[in-house]
Structures are given as structure tokens and as C-alpha cells.
Amino acid sequence: RVLLSPRAFFQSMPLNRGIMKRLIFYLLLAEFQALTELFWSLAGISGVSESPLDGSTGRMVMGVGSALILIFYPIMLTAALFLGAGLNHLCLSLLRSARGGFEATFRAMAYSSAPFILCLVPVLGPLAGAVWSFAVALIGYKYLHRTTFGRVGLALAVPVVLFLILALALMRSNTPSI
């Protein structure tokens, strides 16, 4: 329902039901995405550049690395989800648009991972899923925090703009002068 009717999904969502089920939902989808992208990579269909390792050695190293990633991936994803939700919630709070509390921000972010399922389509699926996921997050924040799309859009744009400014500053400081 979150994929095809996110507005109705978030409007009918009960408040304050905990985060564990949402975290598990997110982790299962992210693991599925990792396995699917590994499959496409092993099949030679990938949007990512090929490994410098080739032949059976490259496949073996990639297989071991992938197994380790599947073990540590949930830990990294959990940290990333909490950090991302915290940053988004801070930005929403600064704009006085976080009426639903941190849990609402977390739920919207976790459920916005539903479009990860599009990774079943090689190369373009992950890109389409990322765009759709962003749209679902916008809708989730709007309805769970009872605010406007303008405020949500501004709150989500602030970290992106700050990151770009920081990246440009770092690039300029690392550029050798003639």
C-alpha cells in the first residue's frame, strides 16, 4: 500500500506504535536490495563499474566480501537510518514542522524504503526506486507531521545544500594553486 497509495497509507497510520517493526521492514528490504544487486553484478548486468579483479579469483573475493557485507550491512543500515532520521527530524524541527515527533520521522523514512523492491529491474530499477523513495518520504513527512509539502521540501533540501557547500569548500581547499 505504501508503494501505490502512500497518502492513504500515511494518513491511516496509527501514531506511536514503536519503531522495531519499521526497522525490520527497512532492513529486510535493504538486504533484499543488496542480494538482488549482487545477483545482477554476478550475472554481469550492473550499473556499477566492473571490478578490477577478473575470473574466478574476483568472483571468490566478491563472494566473501558480499557475505561479510550481509552480516555487517544491517548494523550499518540501522546506524544510517537513525542518523538520517535524526538529521531530517532536526531540519523539520527547525522549521517547526515536526509535530509527530521523532518516531513519525523514523516511520516515514523506514517505510519510504518500499521502492527498494524496484532493484529487481537491473540498472534503472535502483534509480527509479531512489526517486520513488524520496517522493514517498515527502508524502510521509507531510502527513505524519501534519505540515505542508513546502516545509518538508525545504527541510529536506537544507542538508543537501549544506553538503554541497561543504563538498565545494573541500574541493577548493584541495585544488592546487598555480
N, C-alpha and C positions, 0 to 999 in steps of 0.2 A: 504494500500500500504506500510506503514511503517513496517508492520509485515513481509510481504512476499518479498518485494523488497526495503529494506532500502537504498541501494546505489542509486538507481534511484530516490527514494523519496527525499533524501537529496540533490542530485545533481541538481534536477529540482526546488528546493525550492527557491522562490524569497527572496532576502535579505531585512532586515529592515522593517518588516511588523508588528511590535509591539509584545507584549508578552501576552496580555489579552486572545486571543483565545487559545494560547498554555497552559496558566494556567488553563483555563476552561476545556480543553481536559484532562489535567493531573488530575484535581480534580474530574471530572466525573468518570474517570477510577479508581481512588483510592477509591472513595465512593462505586463504584460497587464492587471492591475487598473486601472492609470492609463488605458490606452486604452479599456477597457470602460466605465469611469465617464465618460470624455469622450464616448463614443458615447451613453450614456444621457442625459447632460446635453444634448448637441446634439439628441437626439430629444425633449427636453422631459420626460423621465422621470428625475427625480433626487430624492434625499433631501436635497440641499443647496439652500439658498435660492437663488433666481434672481439673476442678475447685474443690477446697476442699468443696465447697458448693454442696449439692445434693438436689434432689427433687424439689418441686415447689418453695421453697424459693430461691434456687440457680438460677433457671430459671428467677424468678422475678428480682432478683438483677442484673443478667446478662443482662436482657432486659432493665432495667433502665440505667445501665452503658452504654449499647450499644447505647441507644437513646442519651445520653449525648455526647458520642463519635462522633456520626453522626453530632451533632451540632458543636462541637469544632474541629473535625477532619480536616475540610477544613482550619481552621486557622493554626493548627499545620503543616499540609501538605504544605501550602503556605510558611510558615517560613522555613521548611526543604528544600523545593525546591530552594528557594532563597539562603539559606546558602550553600547547596550542589553545586549549580551552581556557586556561588561565590568562593568557595574553589577550584572547578575544574578549573574555569577560572583563578584564581591566579596561580595554578600549570601550566596550559597551557601557561600563560603569562611569567612565569619564564623560560620556555623552548622556548620562542619566537615562540609559536605555536598557538596564539590566534588572528589570522588575521581577523576573522569575528566579533570580539568584544563580549561583554558580552551577547548581545541578541542572538547571534548564539549558545553560550554555553547553555543558558537558553532553547532555542528551542530544541536543541539536547536532553537535559536532560528531558524536558517535553514530547517530542514525544517518547522517549525511554521507556515511561511507557506503551506503547501499549500492550506489552506482559502480562500486569497485567490481561488481559482477560482470560489467562490460569487458573486463580483461579477457573474457572468453573469445572476443574478436581480436585477432592479432594486430599489432601495430597501432591501429586507430582506436581500438576499444579503450585502452587506458587513457588516452587523451579525451575522448568523449566522456568517459567516466569522471575524469577530473573536473571538466566543465559542469557536468550534471551535478556532481557532488557539491560544487560551490553554490549552484543555484538552490539545491535542497537545503544547504546550511543557511543561506539568506532567508529562505522561507521559514525554516525552523526558528531562527533567532527572532524574526518578526512576530511570529505567533506565540512562541513560548514566553517572550519578554513583553508582549503587548506594546509594540513600538512600530515605527514606520520603516519602510524599505530604505528611505534616505538616511536615517540614523544608522541602520545596520550596515548599509554600504559604506558610509563614512567610517564607522568603527572598524570595518574590515580593511579599508583602504589605508588607514593610518600605519599599521605595522608594515605593509608593503612599501609605502612611501619611505618610511624610516629605514627599512632595509636597503632600498635602492640608494638613498642618500649615503648610508654607511658604506655600501659597496663602491659607489663612485669615489668617496673620500679615500678609501683604501687603495683603489686603483690609481688614483692621482698620487698618493704618497709613495707607491711602489714604482711609479714610472720614472725612469732615469732621465735627468735633465741633461740637455746637450750644451 
